Amino acid sequence: MEEEAKALTREVPSGLNACLQRKRKRGDGGSASLSPFLRMQSCRDALSKLDTLGWARSYHQRLFHEDFLVCMAA
């Protein structure tokens, strides 16, 4: 019973977080040393990568994500 509960509550890694961690390991920035616009482009690149890997974002999700990025950069 406990094993089933653990299996159901396991954490799913964040795709964006994984992308930023890889950039930090390669030494090309990561989120700490990026300007706001480079960070925004990094988020766009990560979302595009997820789109190509089969994650289905609806039209409205895409609009929300873009508006959110623009809002946070303002």
CHARMM internal coordinates of N, CA and C (Angstrom, degrees):
IC EDIT
DIST 1 N 1 CA 1.4421
DIST 1 CA 1 C 1.5260
ANGL 1 N 1 CA 1 C 111.38
DIST 1 C 2 N 1.3368
ANGL 1 CA 1 C 2 N 117.17
DIHE 1 N 1 CA 1 C 2 N -43.82
DIST 2 N 2 CA 1.4573
ANGL 1 C 2 N 2 CA 120.85
DIHE 1 CA 1 C 2 N 2 CA -179.42
DIST 2 CA 2 C 1.5235
ANGL 2 N 2 CA 2 C 111.12
DIHE 1 C 2 N 2 CA 2 C -66.81
DIST 2 C 3 N 1.3249
ANGL 2 CA 2 C 3 N 116.49
DIHE 2 N 2 CA 2 C 3 N -36.46
DIST 3 N 3 CA 1.4586
ANGL 2 C 3 N 3 CA 120.22
DIHE 2 CA 2 C 3 N 3 CA 179.55
DIST 3 CA 3 C 1.5246
ANGL 3 N 3 CA 3 C 110.72
DIHE 2 C 3 N 3 CA 3 C -64.80
DIST 3 C 4 N 1.3256
ANGL 3 CA 3 C 4 N 117.14
DIHE 3 N 3 CA 3 C 4 N -37.95
DIST 4 N 4 CA 1.4563
ANGL 3 C 4 N 4 CA 120.82
DIHE 3 CA 3 C 4 N 4 CA 177.83
DIST 4 CA 4 C 1.5212
ANGL 4 N 4 CA 4 C 110.41
DIHE 3 C 4 N 4 CA 4 C -65.14
DIST 4 C 5 N 1.3246
ANGL 4 CA 4 C 5 N 116.66
DIHE 4 N 4 CA 4 C 5 N -41.46
DIST 5 N 5 CA 1.4630
ANGL 4 C 5 N 5 CA 120.74
DIHE 4 CA 4 C 5 N 5 CA 178.89
DIST 5 CA 5 C 1.5215
ANGL 5 N 5 CA 5 C 110.64
DIHE 4 C 5 N 5 CA 5 C -63.93
DIST 5 C 6 N 1.3192
ANGL 5 CA 5 C 6 N 117.69
DIHE 5 N 5 CA 5 C 6 N -41.06
DIST 6 N 6 CA 1.4615
ANGL 5 C 6 N 6 CA 120.97
DIHE 5 CA 5 C 6 N 6 CA 178.42
DIST 6 CA 6 C 1.5252
ANGL 6 N 6 CA 6 C 110.69
DIHE 5 C 6 N 6 CA 6 C -64.41
DIST 6 C 7 N 1.3193
ANGL 6 CA 6 C 7 N 116.66
DIHE 6 N 6 CA 6 C 7 N -39.50
DIST 7 N 7 CA 1.4578
ANGL 6 C 7 N 7 CA 120.73
DIHE 6 CA 6 C 7 N 7 CA -179.84
DIST 7 CA 7 C 1.5269
ANGL 7 N 7 CA 7 C 111.08
DIHE 6 C 7 N 7 CA 7 C -65.23
DIST 7 C 8 N 1.3202
ANGL 7 CA 7 C 8 N 116.93
DIHE 7 N 7 CA 7 C 8 N -35.25
DIST 8 N 8 CA 1.4567
ANGL 7 C 8 N 8 CA 120.77
DIHE 7 CA 7 C 8 N 8 CA -178.72
DIST 8 CA 8 C 1.5232
ANGL 8 N 8 CA 8 C 112.45
DIHE 7 C 8 N 8 CA 8 C -77.44
DIST 8 C 9 N 1.3299
ANGL 8 CA 8 C 9 N 117.04
DIHE 8 N 8 CA 8 C 9 N -25.16
DIST 9 N 9 CA 1.4578
ANGL 8 C 9 N 9 CA 119.87
DIHE 8 CA 8 C 9 N 9 CA -175.34
DIST 9 CA 9 C 1.5201
ANGL 9 N 9 CA 9 C 113.29
DIHE 8 C 9 N 9 CA 9 C -103.55
DIST 9 C 10 N 1.3149
ANGL 9 CA 9 C 10 N 118.12
DIHE 9 N 9 CA 9 C 10 N 10.61
DIST 10 N 10 CA 1.4618
ANGL 9 C 10 N 10 CA 119.18
DIHE 9 CA 9 C 10 N 10 CA -179.59
DIST 10 CA 10 C 1.5250
ANGL 10 N 10 CA 10 C 109.70
DIHE 9 C 10 N 10 CA 10 C -64.85
DIST 10 C 11 N 1.3077
ANGL 10 CA 10 C 11 N 115.86
DIHE 10 N 10 CA 10 C 11 N 149.12
DIST 11 N 11 CA 1.4480
ANGL 10 C 11 N 11 CA 120.96
DIHE 10 CA 10 C 11 N 11 CA -178.52
DIST 11 CA 11 C 1.5233
ANGL 11 N 11 CA 11 C 110.70
DIHE 10 C 11 N 11 CA 11 C -83.20
DIST 11 C 12 N 1.3087
ANGL 11 CA 11 C 12 N 115.26
DIHE 11 N 11 CA 11 C 12 N 139.58
DIST 12 N 12 CA 1.4581
ANGL 11 C 12 N 12 CA 121.61
DIHE 11 CA 11 C 12 N 12 CA 176.18
DIST 12 CA 12 C 1.5230
ANGL 12 N 12 CA 12 C 106.75
DIHE 11 C 12 N 12 CA 12 C -96.55
DIST 12 C 13 N 1.3217
ANGL 12 CA 12 C 13 N 118.08
DIHE 12 N 12 CA 12 C 13 N 124.89
DIST 13 N 13 CA 1.4647
ANGL 12 C 13 N 13 CA 119.77
DIHE 12 CA 12 C 13 N 13 CA -177.32
DIST 13 CA 13 C 1.5298
ANGL 13 N 13 CA 13 C 111.89
DIHE 12 C 13 N 13 CA 13 C -66.21
DIST 13 C 14 N 1.3084
ANGL 13 CA 13 C 14 N 115.61
DIHE 13 N 13 CA 13 C 14 N 144.88
DIST 14 N 14 CA 1.4541
ANGL 13 C 14 N 14 CA 121.87
DIHE 13 CA 13 C 14 N 14 CA 178.93
DIST 14 CA 14 C 1.5232
ANGL 14 N 14 CA 14 C 109.82
DIHE 13 C 14 N 14 CA 14 C -76.99
DIST 14 C 15 N 1.3223
ANGL 14 CA 14 C 15 N 116.51
DIHE 14 N 14 CA 14 C 15 N 129.61
DIST 15 N 15 CA 1.4606
ANGL 14 C 15 N 15 CA 120.38
DIHE 14 CA 14 C 15 N 15 CA 178.86
DIST 15 CA 15 C 1.5205
ANGL 15 N 15 CA 15 C 112.06
DIHE 14 C 15 N 15 CA 15 C -64.98
DIST 15 C 16 N 1.3304
ANGL 15 CA 15 C 16 N 117.23
DIHE 15 N 15 CA 15 C 16 N -40.09
DIST 16 N 16 CA 1.4540
ANGL 15 C 16 N 16 CA 121.01
DIHE 15 CA 15 C 16 N 16 CA 179.15
DIST 16 CA 16 C 1.5202
ANGL 16 N 16 CA 16 C 110.62
DIHE 15 C 16 N 16 CA 16 C -66.48
DIST 16 C 17 N 1.3220
ANGL 16 CA 16 C 17 N 116.48
DIHE 16 N 16 CA 16 C 17 N -42.35
DIST 17 N 17 CA 1.4611
ANGL 16 C 17 N 17 CA 121.01
DIHE 16 CA 16 C 17 N 17 CA 178.81
DIST 17 CA 17 C 1.5323
ANGL 17 N 17 CA 17 C 110.34
DIHE 16 C 17 N 17 CA 17 C -62.01
DIST 17 C 18 N 1.3185
ANGL 17 CA 17 C 18 N 117.21
DIHE 17 N 17 CA 17 C 18 N -41.57
DIST 18 N 18 CA 1.4658
ANGL 17 C 18 N 18 CA 121.29
DIHE 17 CA 17 C 18 N 18 CA 179.37
DIST 18 CA 18 C 1.5304
ANGL 18 N 18 CA 18 C 110.45
DIHE 17 C 18 N 18 CA 18 C -63.06
DIST 18 C 19 N 1.3244
ANGL 18 CA 18 C 19 N 117.22
DIHE 18 N 18 CA 18 C 19 N -40.30
DIST 19 N 19 CA 1.4596
ANGL 18 C 19 N 19 CA 121.42
DIHE 18 CA 18 C 19 N 19 CA 178.88
DIST 19 CA 19 C 1.5267
ANGL 19 N 19 CA 19 C 110.52
DIHE 18 C 19 N 19 CA 19 C -63.62
DIST 19 C 20 N 1.3278
ANGL 19 CA 19 C 20 N 117.51
DIHE 19 N 19 CA 19 C 20 N -44.95
DIST 20 N 20 CA 1.4628
ANGL 19 C 20 N 20 CA 120.73
DIHE 19 CA 19 C 20 N 20 CA 179.47
DIST 20 CA 20 C 1.5200
ANGL 20 N 20 CA 20 C 111.43
DIHE 19 C 20 N 20 CA 20 C -66.05
DIST 20 C 21 N 1.3279
ANGL 20 CA 20 C 21 N 117.72
DIHE 20 N 20 CA 20 C 21 N -36.74
DIST 21 N 21 CA 1.4602
ANGL 20 C 21 N 21 CA 120.42
DIHE 20 CA 20 C 21 N 21 CA 178.05
DIST 21 CA 21 C 1.5228
ANGL 21 N 21 CA 21 C 111.14
DIHE 20 C 21 N 21 CA 21 C -64.71
DIST 21 C 22 N 1.3335
ANGL 21 CA 21 C 22 N 117.13
DIHE 21 N 21 CA 21 C 22 N -39.97
DIST 22 N 22 CA 1.4689
ANGL 21 C 22 N 22 CA 119.90
DIHE 21 CA 21 C 22 N 22 CA 177.23
DIST 22 CA 22 C 1.5220
ANGL 22 N 22 CA 22 C 110.95
DIHE 21 C 22 N 22 CA 22 C -63.02
DIST 22 C 23 N 1.3450
ANGL 22 CA 22 C 23 N 117.30
DIHE 22 N 22 CA 22 C 23 N -39.38
DIST 23 N 23 CA 1.4600
ANGL 22 C 23 N 23 CA 120.29
DIHE 22 CA 22 C 23 N 23 CA 178.38
DIST 23 CA 23 C 1.5219
ANGL 23 N 23 CA 23 C 110.67
DIHE 22 C 23 N 23 CA 23 C -64.52
DIST 23 C 24 N 1.3294
ANGL 23 CA 23 C 24 N 117.25
DIHE 23 N 23 CA 23 C 24 N -39.47
DIST 24 N 24 CA 1.4666
ANGL 23 C 24 N 24 CA 120.31
DIHE 23 CA 23 C 24 N 24 CA 178.56
DIST 24 CA 24 C 1.5242
ANGL 24 N 24 CA 24 C 110.57
DIHE 23 C 24 N 24 CA 24 C -63.88
DIST 24 C 25 N 1.3319
ANGL 24 CA 24 C 25 N 116.79
DIHE 24 N 24 CA 24 C 25 N -41.60
DIST 25 N 25 CA 1.4650
ANGL 24 C 25 N 25 CA 120.26
DIHE 24 CA 24 C 25 N 25 CA -179.48
DIST 25 CA 25 C 1.5186
ANGL 25 N 25 CA 25 C 111.40
DIHE 24 C 25 N 25 CA 25 C -65.47
DIST 25 C 26 N 1.3478
ANGL 25 CA 25 C 26 N 116.96
DIHE 25 N 25 CA 25 C 26 N -36.35
DIST 26 N 26 CA 1.4623
ANGL 25 C 26 N 26 CA 120.52
DIHE 25 CA 25 C 26 N 26 CA 179.22
DIST 26 CA 26 C 1.5238
ANGL 26 N 26 CA 26 C 111.17
DIHE 25 C 26 N 26 CA 26 C -74.92
DIST 26 C 27 N 1.3355
ANGL 26 CA 26 C 27 N 116.38
DIHE 26 N 26 CA 26 C 27 N -18.49
DIST 27 N 27 CA 1.4529
ANGL 26 C 27 N 27 CA 119.69
DIHE 26 CA 26 C 27 N 27 CA 179.20
DIST 27 CA 27 C 1.5114
ANGL 27 N 27 CA 27 C 114.62
DIHE 26 C 27 N 27 CA 27 C 86.00
DIST 27 C 28 N 1.3339
ANGL 27 CA 27 C 28 N 117.95
DIHE 27 N 27 CA 27 C 28 N 16.21
DIST 28 N 28 CA 1.4625
ANGL 27 C 28 N 28 CA 119.31
DIHE 27 CA 27 C 28 N 28 CA 179.22
DIST 28 CA 28 C 1.5244
ANGL 28 N 28 CA 28 C 111.67
DIHE 27 C 28 N 28 CA 28 C -104.06
DIST 28 C 29 N 1.3019
ANGL 28 CA 28 C 29 N 116.00
DIHE 28 N 28 CA 28 C 29 N 42.15
DIST 29 N 29 CA 1.4520
ANGL 28 C 29 N 29 CA 118.58
DIHE 28 CA 28 C 29 N 29 CA 172.59
DIST 29 CA 29 C 1.4997
ANGL 29 N 29 CA 29 C 114.22
DIHE 28 C 29 N 29 CA 29 C 121.75
DIST 29 C 30 N 1.2985
ANGL 29 CA 29 C 30 N 116.43
DIHE 29 N 29 CA 29 C 30 N -92.23
DIST 30 N 30 CA 1.4399
ANGL 29 C 30 N 30 CA 118.99
DIHE 29 CA 29 C 30 N 30 CA -166.58
DIST 30 CA 30 C 1.5128
ANGL 30 N 30 CA 30 C 106.99
DIHE 29 C 30 N 30 CA 30 C 83.84
DIST 30 C 31 N 1.2975
ANGL 30 CA 30 C 31 N 118.17
DIHE 30 N 30 CA 30 C 31 N 178.71
DIST 31 N 31 CA 1.4592
ANGL 30 C 31 N 31 CA 119.41
DIHE 30 CA 30 C 31 N 31 CA -173.51
DIST 31 CA 31 C 1.5153
ANGL 31 N 31 CA 31 C 113.48
DIHE 30 C 31 N 31 CA 31 C -77.43
DIST 31 C 32 N 1.3373
ANGL 31 CA 31 C 32 N 119.44
DIHE 31 N 31 CA 31 C 32 N -22.98
DIST 32 N 32 CA 1.4572
ANGL 31 C 32 N 32 CA 121.01
DIHE 31 CA 31 C 32 N 32 CA -174.63
DIST 32 CA 32 C 1.5238
ANGL 32 N 32 CA 32 C 112.41
DIHE 31 C 32 N 32 CA 32 C -70.69
DIST 32 C 33 N 1.3189
ANGL 32 CA 32 C 33 N 118.40
DIHE 32 N 32 CA 32 C 33 N -33.85
DIST 33 N 33 CA 1.4616
ANGL 32 C 33 N 33 CA 120.42
DIHE 32 CA 32 C 33 N 33 CA -174.52
DIST 33 CA 33 C 1.5257
ANGL 33 N 33 CA 33 C 113.58
DIHE 32 C 33 N 33 CA 33 C -104.48
DIST 33 C 34 N 1.3041
ANGL 33 CA 33 C 34 N 118.53
DIHE 33 N 33 CA 33 C 34 N 8.43
DIST 34 N 34 CA 1.4556
ANGL 33 C 34 N 34 CA 121.06
DIHE 33 CA 33 C 34 N 34 CA -178.12
DIST 34 CA 34 C 1.5199
ANGL 34 N 34 CA 34 C 111.36
DIHE 33 C 34 N 34 CA 34 C -91.29
DIST 34 C 35 N 1.3294
ANGL 34 CA 34 C 35 N 115.46
DIHE 34 N 34 CA 34 C 35 N 143.16
DIST 35 N 35 CA 1.4583
ANGL 34 C 35 N 35 CA 119.70
DIHE 34 CA 34 C 35 N 35 CA 171.51
DIST 35 CA 35 C 1.5339
ANGL 35 N 35 CA 35 C 107.31
DIHE 34 C 35 N 35 CA 35 C -71.08
DIST 35 C 36 N 1.3275
ANGL 35 CA 35 C 36 N 117.63
DIHE 35 N 35 CA 35 C 36 N 162.98
DIST 36 N 36 CA 1.4771
ANGL 35 C 36 N 36 CA 119.06
DIHE 35 CA 35 C 36 N 36 CA -179.81
DIST 36 CA 36 C 1.5259
ANGL 36 N 36 CA 36 C 113.74
DIHE 35 C 36 N 36 CA 36 C -56.53
DIST 36 C 37 N 1.3314
ANGL 36 CA 36 C 37 N 117.27
DIHE 36 N 36 CA 36 C 37 N -38.66
DIST 37 N 37 CA 1.4655
ANGL 36 C 37 N 37 CA 119.21
DIHE 36 CA 36 C 37 N 37 CA -178.26
DIST 37 CA 37 C 1.5207
ANGL 37 N 37 CA 37 C 111.99
DIHE 36 C 37 N 37 CA 37 C -73.60
DIST 37 C 38 N 1.3306
ANGL 37 CA 37 C 38 N 116.78
DIHE 37 N 37 CA 37 C 38 N -35.00
DIST 38 N 38 CA 1.4628
ANGL 37 C 38 N 38 CA 118.90
DIHE 37 CA 37 C 38 N 38 CA 175.53
DIST 38 CA 38 C 1.5231
ANGL 38 N 38 CA 38 C 110.67
DIHE 37 C 38 N 38 CA 38 C -69.27
DIST 38 C 39 N 1.3329
ANGL 38 CA 38 C 39 N 116.69
DIHE 38 N 38 CA 38 C 39 N -36.60
DIST 39 N 39 CA 1.4566
ANGL 38 C 39 N 39 CA 120.27
DIHE 38 CA 38 C 39 N 39 CA 176.87
DIST 39 CA 39 C 1.5235
ANGL 39 N 39 CA 39 C 110.36
DIHE 38 C 39 N 39 CA 39 C -64.54
DIST 39 C 40 N 1.3457
ANGL 39 CA 39 C 40 N 116.63
DIHE 39 N 39 CA 39 C 40 N -40.45
DIST 40 N 40 CA 1.4578
ANGL 39 C 40 N 40 CA 120.95
DIHE 39 CA 39 C 40 N 40 CA 178.81
DIST 40 CA 40 C 1.5305
ANGL 40 N 40 CA 40 C 109.87
DIHE 39 C 40 N 40 CA 40 C -63.77
DIST 40 C 41 N 1.3310
ANGL 40 CA 40 C 41 N 117.25
DIHE 40 N 40 CA 40 C 41 N -41.70
DIST 41 N 41 CA 1.4682
ANGL 40 C 41 N 41 CA 120.27
DIHE 40 CA 40 C 41 N 41 CA 178.37
DIST 41 CA 41 C 1.5228
ANGL 41 N 41 CA 41 C 110.91
DIHE 40 C 41 N 41 CA 41 C -66.57
DIST 41 C 42 N 1.3243
ANGL 41 CA 41 C 42 N 116.43
DIHE 41 N 41 CA 41 C 42 N -36.11
DIST 42 N 42 CA 1.4592
ANGL 41 C 42 N 42 CA 120.35
DIHE 41 CA 41 C 42 N 42 CA 177.41
DIST 42 CA 42 C 1.5291
ANGL 42 N 42 CA 42 C 110.56
DIHE 41 C 42 N 42 CA 42 C -62.95
DIST 42 C 43 N 1.3258
ANGL 42 CA 42 C 43 N 116.75
DIHE 42 N 42 CA 42 C 43 N -40.47
DIST 43 N 43 CA 1.4671
ANGL 42 C 43 N 43 CA 120.44
DIHE 42 CA 42 C 43 N 43 CA 176.92
DIST 43 CA 43 C 1.5241
ANGL 43 N 43 CA 43 C 110.64
DIHE 42 C 43 N 43 CA 43 C -64.93
DIST 43 C 44 N 1.3235
ANGL 43 CA 43 C 44 N 116.75
DIHE 43 N 43 CA 43 C 44 N -42.10
DIST 44 N 44 CA 1.4747
ANGL 43 C 44 N 44 CA 120.11
DIHE 43 CA 43 C 44 N 44 CA 177.61
DIST 44 CA 44 C 1.5285
ANGL 44 N 44 CA 44 C 110.72
DIHE 43 C 44 N 44 CA 44 C -61.64
DIST 44 C 45 N 1.3292
ANGL 44 CA 44 C 45 N 115.68
DIHE 44 N 44 CA 44 C 45 N -42.64
DIST 45 N 45 CA 1.4644
ANGL 44 C 45 N 45 CA 119.64
DIHE 44 CA 44 C 45 N 45 CA 179.27
DIST 45 CA 45 C 1.5244
ANGL 45 N 45 CA 45 C 111.14
DIHE 44 C 45 N 45 CA 45 C -62.95
DIST 45 C 46 N 1.3363
ANGL 45 CA 45 C 46 N 116.61
DIHE 45 N 45 CA 45 C 46 N -41.41
DIST 46 N 46 CA 1.4625
ANGL 45 C 46 N 46 CA 120.23
DIHE 45 CA 45 C 46 N 46 CA 179.60
DIST 46 CA 46 C 1.5268
ANGL 46 N 46 CA 46 C 110.69
DIHE 45 C 46 N 46 CA 46 C -65.80
DIST 46 C 47 N 1.3378
ANGL 46 CA 46 C 47 N 117.89
DIHE 46 N 46 CA 46 C 47 N -41.05
DIST 47 N 47 CA 1.4655
ANGL 46 C 47 N 47 CA 120.57
DIHE 46 CA 46 C 47 N 47 CA 177.76
DIST 47 CA 47 C 1.5262
ANGL 47 N 47 CA 47 C 110.80
DIHE 46 C 47 N 47 CA 47 C -65.04
DIST 47 C 48 N 1.3211
ANGL 47 CA 47 C 48 N 117.15
DIHE 47 N 47 CA 47 C 48 N -38.74
DIST 48 N 48 CA 1.4722
ANGL 47 C 48 N 48 CA 120.40
DIHE 47 CA 47 C 48 N 48 CA 177.61
DIST 48 CA 48 C 1.5235
ANGL 48 N 48 CA 48 C 110.75
DIHE 47 C 48 N 48 CA 48 C -64.09
DIST 48 C 49 N 1.3288
ANGL 48 CA 48 C 49 N 115.80
DIHE 48 N 48 CA 48 C 49 N -40.61
DIST 49 N 49 CA 1.4659
ANGL 48 C 49 N 49 CA 120.42
DIHE 48 CA 48 C 49 N 49 CA 178.14
DIST 49 CA 49 C 1.5279
ANGL 49 N 49 CA 49 C 110.27
DIHE 48 C 49 N 49 CA 49 C -61.74
DIST 49 C 50 N 1.3435
ANGL 49 CA 49 C 50 N 116.46
DIHE 49 N 49 CA 49 C 50 N -43.87
DIST 50 N 50 CA 1.4704
ANGL 49 C 50 N 50 CA 119.46
DIHE 49 CA 49 C 50 N 50 CA 178.23
DIST 50 CA 50 C 1.5201
ANGL 50 N 50 CA 50 C 111.16
DIHE 49 C 50 N 50 CA 50 C -62.76
DIST 50 C 51 N 1.3384
ANGL 50 CA 50 C 51 N 116.56
DIHE 50 N 50 CA 50 C 51 N -37.16
DIST 51 N 51 CA 1.4699
ANGL 50 C 51 N 51 CA 120.12
DIHE 50 CA 50 C 51 N 51 CA 177.99
DIST 51 CA 51 C 1.5253
ANGL 51 N 51 CA 51 C 110.88
DIHE 50 C 51 N 51 CA 51 C -61.66
DIST 51 C 52 N 1.3311
ANGL 51 CA 51 C 52 N 116.67
DIHE 51 N 51 CA 51 C 52 N -40.97
DIST 52 N 52 CA 1.4576
ANGL 51 C 52 N 52 CA 119.66
DIHE 51 CA 51 C 52 N 52 CA -178.39
DIST 52 CA 52 C 1.5267
ANGL 52 N 52 CA 52 C 112.28
DIHE 51 C 52 N 52 CA 52 C -73.80
DIST 52 C 53 N 1.3413
ANGL 52 CA 52 C 53 N 116.85
DIHE 52 N 52 CA 52 C 53 N -20.50
DIST 53 N 53 CA 1.4607
ANGL 52 C 53 N 53 CA 120.14
DIHE 52 CA 52 C 53 N 53 CA -179.78
DIST 53 CA 53 C 1.5281
ANGL 53 N 53 CA 53 C 113.09
DIHE 52 C 53 N 53 CA 53 C -89.05
DIST 53 C 54 N 1.3249
ANGL 53 CA 53 C 54 N 116.51
DIHE 53 N 53 CA 53 C 54 N 6.06
DIST 54 N 54 CA 1.4527
ANGL 53 C 54 N 54 CA 119.40
DIHE 53 CA 53 C 54 N 54 CA 173.92
DIST 54 CA 54 C 1.5138
ANGL 54 N 54 CA 54 C 116.30
DIHE 53 C 54 N 54 CA 54 C 104.16
DIST 54 C 55 N 1.3327
ANGL 54 CA 54 C 55 N 117.99
DIHE 54 N 54 CA 54 C 55 N 1.35
DIST 55 N 55 CA 1.4627
ANGL 54 C 55 N 55 CA 119.12
DIHE 54 CA 54 C 55 N 55 CA 175.67
DIST 55 CA 55 C 1.5149
ANGL 55 N 55 CA 55 C 107.45
DIHE 54 C 55 N 55 CA 55 C -72.52
DIST 55 C 56 N 1.3087
ANGL 55 CA 55 C 56 N 116.92
DIHE 55 N 55 CA 55 C 56 N 129.47
DIST 56 N 56 CA 1.4595
ANGL 55 C 56 N 56 CA 120.93
DIHE 55 CA 55 C 56 N 56 CA -177.47
DIST 56 CA 56 C 1.5301
ANGL 56 N 56 CA 56 C 109.60
DIHE 55 C 56 N 56 CA 56 C -98.18
DIST 56 C 57 N 1.3425
ANGL 56 CA 56 C 57 N 115.36
DIHE 56 N 56 CA 56 C 57 N 108.18
DIST 57 N 57 CA 1.4616
ANGL 56 C 57 N 57 CA 119.98
DIHE 56 CA 56 C 57 N 57 CA 173.07
DIST 57 CA 57 C 1.5154
ANGL 57 N 57 CA 57 C 107.12
DIHE 56 C 57 N 57 CA 57 C -102.83
DIST 57 C 58 N 1.3179
ANGL 57 CA 57 C 58 N 115.51
DIHE 57 N 57 CA 57 C 58 N 135.23
DIST 58 N 58 CA 1.4617
ANGL 57 C 58 N 58 CA 119.05
DIHE 57 CA 57 C 58 N 58 CA 179.38
DIST 58 CA 58 C 1.5294
ANGL 58 N 58 CA 58 C 109.75
DIHE 57 C 58 N 58 CA 58 C -74.38
DIST 58 C 59 N 1.3119
ANGL 58 CA 58 C 59 N 115.00
DIHE 58 N 58 CA 58 C 59 N 168.89
DIST 59 N 59 CA 1.4627
ANGL 58 C 59 N 59 CA 121.06
DIHE 58 CA 58 C 59 N 59 CA 177.80
DIST 59 CA 59 C 1.5231
ANGL 59 N 59 CA 59 C 110.05
DIHE 58 C 59 N 59 CA 59 C -55.98
DIST 59 C 60 N 1.3266
ANGL 59 CA 59 C 60 N 117.01
DIHE 59 N 59 CA 59 C 60 N -44.03
DIST 60 N 60 CA 1.4588
ANGL 59 C 60 N 60 CA 120.95
DIHE 59 CA 59 C 60 N 60 CA -178.14
DIST 60 CA 60 C 1.5286
ANGL 60 N 60 CA 60 C 112.16
DIHE 59 C 60 N 60 CA 60 C -70.31
DIST 60 C 61 N 1.3122
ANGL 60 CA 60 C 61 N 117.37
DIHE 60 N 60 CA 60 C 61 N -32.56
DIST 61 N 61 CA 1.4614
ANGL 60 C 61 N 61 CA 119.37
DIHE 60 CA 60 C 61 N 61 CA 174.80
DIST 61 CA 61 C 1.5225
ANGL 61 N 61 CA 61 C 110.63
DIHE 60 C 61 N 61 CA 61 C -65.12
DIST 61 C 62 N 1.3274
ANGL 61 CA 61 C 62 N 115.46
DIHE 61 N 61 CA 61 C 62 N -41.24
DIST 62 N 62 CA 1.4673
ANGL 61 C 62 N 62 CA 118.96
DIHE 61 CA 61 C 62 N 62 CA 178.07
DIST 62 CA 62 C 1.5268
ANGL 62 N 62 CA 62 C 111.06
DIHE 61 C 62 N 62 CA 62 C -62.39
DIST 62 C 63 N 1.3286
ANGL 62 CA 62 C 63 N 116.82
DIHE 62 N 62 CA 62 C 63 N -43.28
DIST 63 N 63 CA 1.4637
ANGL 62 C 63 N 63 CA 120.23
DIHE 62 CA 62 C 63 N 63 CA 177.16
DIST 63 CA 63 C 1.5283
ANGL 63 N 63 CA 63 C 110.97
DIHE 62 C 63 N 63 CA 63 C -61.81
DIST 63 C 64 N 1.3221
ANGL 63 CA 63 C 64 N 116.37
DIHE 63 N 63 CA 63 C 64 N -44.94
DIST 64 N 64 CA 1.4585
ANGL 63 C 64 N 64 CA 120.53
DIHE 63 CA 63 C 64 N 64 CA 179.59
DIST 64 CA 64 C 1.5251
ANGL 64 N 64 CA 64 C 110.91
DIHE 63 C 64 N 64 CA 64 C -60.43
DIST 64 C 65 N 1.3218
ANGL 64 CA 64 C 65 N 117.72
DIHE 64 N 64 CA 64 C 65 N -47.51
DIST 65 N 65 CA 1.4623
ANGL 64 C 65 N 65 CA 120.73
DIHE 64 CA 64 C 65 N 65 CA -178.13
DIST 65 CA 65 C 1.5250
ANGL 65 N 65 CA 65 C 111.11
DIHE 64 C 65 N 65 CA 65 C -61.72
DIST 65 C 66 N 1.3255
ANGL 65 CA 65 C 66 N 117.08
DIHE 65 N 65 CA 65 C 66 N -42.38
DIST 66 N 66 CA 1.4588
ANGL 65 C 66 N 66 CA 119.43
DIHE 65 CA 65 C 66 N 66 CA 179.83
DIST 66 CA 66 C 1.5249
ANGL 66 N 66 CA 66 C 110.86
DIHE 65 C 66 N 66 CA 66 C -67.02
DIST 66 C 67 N 1.3315
ANGL 66 CA 66 C 67 N 117.10
DIHE 66 N 66 CA 66 C 67 N -44.46
DIST 67 N 67 CA 1.4585
ANGL 66 C 67 N 67 CA 120.13
DIHE 66 CA 66 C 67 N 67 CA 178.62
DIST 67 CA 67 C 1.5252
ANGL 67 N 67 CA 67 C 111.97
DIHE 66 C 67 N 67 CA 67 C -63.58
DIST 67 C 68 N 1.3100
ANGL 67 CA 67 C 68 N 116.04
DIHE 67 N 67 CA 67 C 68 N -36.90
DIST 68 N 68 CA 1.4693
ANGL 67 C 68 N 68 CA 120.95
DIHE 67 CA 67 C 68 N 68 CA 178.23
DIST 68 CA 68 C 1.5273
ANGL 68 N 68 CA 68 C 109.79
DIHE 67 C 68 N 68 CA 68 C -63.82
DIST 68 C 69 N 1.3249
ANGL 68 CA 68 C 69 N 117.51
DIHE 68 N 68 CA 68 C 69 N -45.16
DIST 69 N 69 CA 1.4676
ANGL 68 C 69 N 69 CA 120.79
DIHE 68 CA 68 C 69 N 69 CA 179.74
DIST 69 CA 69 C 1.5235
ANGL 69 N 69 CA 69 C 111.34
DIHE 68 C 69 N 69 CA 69 C -62.64
DIST 69 C 70 N 1.3235
ANGL 69 CA 69 C 70 N 116.50
DIHE 69 N 69 CA 69 C 70 N -42.50
DIST 70 N 70 CA 1.4715
ANGL 69 C 70 N 70 CA 120.43
DIHE 69 CA 69 C 70 N 70 CA 179.39
DIST 70 CA 70 C 1.5304
ANGL 70 N 70 CA 70 C 110.10
DIHE 69 C 70 N 70 CA 70 C -65.82
DIST 70 C 71 N 1.3147
ANGL 70 CA 70 C 71 N 116.89
DIHE 70 N 70 CA 70 C 71 N -41.88
DIST 71 N 71 CA 1.4619
ANGL 70 C 71 N 71 CA 121.92
DIHE 70 CA 70 C 71 N 71 CA 179.72
DIST 71 CA 71 C 1.5197
ANGL 71 N 71 CA 71 C 111.04
DIHE 70 C 71 N 71 CA 71 C -61.56
DIST 71 C 72 N 1.3133
ANGL 71 CA 71 C 72 N 116.82
DIHE 71 N 71 CA 71 C 72 N -42.42
DIST 72 N 72 CA 1.4696
ANGL 71 C 72 N 72 CA 120.81
DIHE 71 CA 71 C 72 N 72 CA -177.35
DIST 72 CA 72 C 1.5267
ANGL 72 N 72 CA 72 C 111.83
DIHE 71 C 72 N 72 CA 72 C -72.13
DIST 72 C 73 N 1.3255
ANGL 72 CA 72 C 73 N 117.85
DIHE 72 N 72 CA 72 C 73 N -22.99
DIST 73 N 73 CA 1.4602
ANGL 72 C 73 N 73 CA 120.65
DIHE 72 CA 72 C 73 N 73 CA 179.69
DIST 73 CA 73 C 1.5263
ANGL 73 N 73 CA 73 C 111.87
DIHE 72 C 73 N 73 CA 73 C -85.23
DIST 73 C 74 N 1.3257
ANGL 73 CA 73 C 74 N 116.16
DIHE 73 N 73 CA 73 C 74 N -17.66
DIST 74 N 74 CA 1.4785
ANGL 73 C 74 N 74 CA 119.98
DIHE 73 CA 73 C 74 N 74 CA -177.53
DIST 74 CA 74 C 1.5095
ANGL 74 N 74 CA 74 C 112.33
DIHE 73 C 74 N 74 CA 74 C -77.81
END
COOR INIT
IC SEED 1 N 1 CA 1 C
IC BUILD
